[in-house]
Amino acid sequence: MGHLRSRLLNFTFQLLYNRFVLFHELAGLVVFGSAWSERRILILKGIGEHATVLDLGAGEGRLVDFARERGLTVTGVDPSPSMREAARKRHVEVLDGSSFAIPYPDRSIDHLVSTYPGSWIVDERTWEEIDRVLRQDGTVRILVGGTYERGTGAALRRWISMLVYGKRPPRSFEIPSAIHQGFTVRTETVRDEWGVAILVNANRSAG
């Protein structure tokens, strides 16, 4: 059942990122409510206005837009032509690239962020690219998901989340062992008006 659910989930994501891109944000709002968009802002906390920030898997550039409203400069990267076109129509530039081929030179990024990433976030090739483009003192910040304990429709959203993912959101996070030794990874839980947001912070290990 778990394997079938995973295949269906990946198939649905492919549709929402391509043919049915217009329904991507709507699907997120149905499943996650207002937390879908408002929790994204958490990963911008503490980032200075002069930092070089990359949003990996930027979709139609919602986080890029949020950052711009706050005086920050964030560049988005996404492999989906449909998503990039949707971003363009919203006057947001999202570059062509993927987690396996980030269009940036070595050691050029101060902060790499990602919200609600797909299975590519635990792929070794992704972390090899992150390791390549991140500056020595750079950071990685990922919004994995969260719980839905409060607010309008919380009970229904918990049920939908369980139906879609088959389990509660993870309280821990592991990056591939082949690259793990190069980073210190910390899972952070932030209580908010909906429940608990789950963030992952990764820094280069000392030494």
Secondary structure by P-SEA (a helix, b strand, c coil): caaaaaaaaaaaaaaaacccccaaaaaaaaaccccccccccccccccccccccccccccccaaaaaaaaacbbbbbbbccaaaaaaaaaaccccccccccccccccccccbbbbcccccccccaaaaaaaaaacccccbbbbbcbbbbccccaaaaaaaaaaaaccccccccccccccccccbbbbbbbbbccccbbbbbbbccccc
